[in-house]
Amino acid sequence: MKLRHLSALAIIIFSAIFNVNAQEKQVLFSVEDTPVYASEFERVYKKNLELVKDESQKDIDNYLDLFIKYKLKVAEAKALGLDQKTAYLREFEGYKKQLSANFLSNNEVTENLVKEAYERLKYEINARHILVKIDENAPEDQQKLAQDEIKKLRGRVIEEGFEAVKKDIHNGRTLFAEELGYFTAFRMVYNFETAAYNTEVGEWSQPFQTQFGYHIVQVNDKRENRGEVTVAHIMLTDKDSNTEPAEERINDIYKRIKQGEDFEALAKQFSEDKSSSNKGGR
């Protein structure tokens, strides 16, 4: 890589970038005939100044040296074609979507999604799934293998049944075959939720992808949403330190509740479930 124009003139230009009247198009240096402007360096330096903890990197000469090395590495990466690799482009596209989601809003799409969620929340789905786990940014050849695997598993589960396939493949690391119980909208990632709600009871979906890998889902049941229930409990255990059996103690607490004592207060006092006792058993 050729680094040009970093001379006494460049130093003068660099010194001038903090002047409010400095020209926006002043060239600080060039990398392979591509100009790097003083205004860009000024913006980056000021932006990162408060974030840098290493005092040596706050020194403007040292920072300039780091900035030059950064530009050289970027140019070298482009020359090697790294910016055209599939994994990079996929990850870059993901970042674009994440950033744009905060600024772009289509009112029609939003309204349709609200209506969709409202309709889905009326029902609960009981489902099971098979997952071939793979990173969503994995290379294309690995993605293809995972796609082929989930297609084969769909054929097997239709022919052999879920339990037989689960017994054969489930390892809890790369292959999963799980019962999911009942769920409704917003309980699963959107792609999974959509596949479940679009699949008829008793049927297996076509393969689909989420950030976890490739799935197929079977809907066991669909019912009207019964809502949610908040429960509280008091838990006692038979420990060596307790002379009275847990069953006798819980029956005594039950009698006190029936006599009108406050459940929450009794849970805080007696429950041995420390994750819920301080919240009144909830």
Buried (B, 14 or more C-beta within 10 A) or exposed (E): EEBEEBEEEBEEBBEEBEEEEBEEEBBBBBBBEEBBBBBBBBEBBEEEEEEEEEEEBBEBEEBBEBBBEEBBEBBEEEEEEEEEEEEBEBEEEEEEEEEEEEEEEEEEEEEEEEEBBEEBEEBBBBBBBBBBBBEEEBEEEEBEEBBEBBBEBBEBBBEEEBEEBBEEBBEEEEBBBBEBEBBBBEBBEEBBBBBBBEBEEEEBBEBBBBEBBBBBBBBBEBEEBEEEEEEBEBBBEEEEEEEEEBEEBBEEBEEBEEEEEEBBEBBBEBBEBEEBBEEBBE
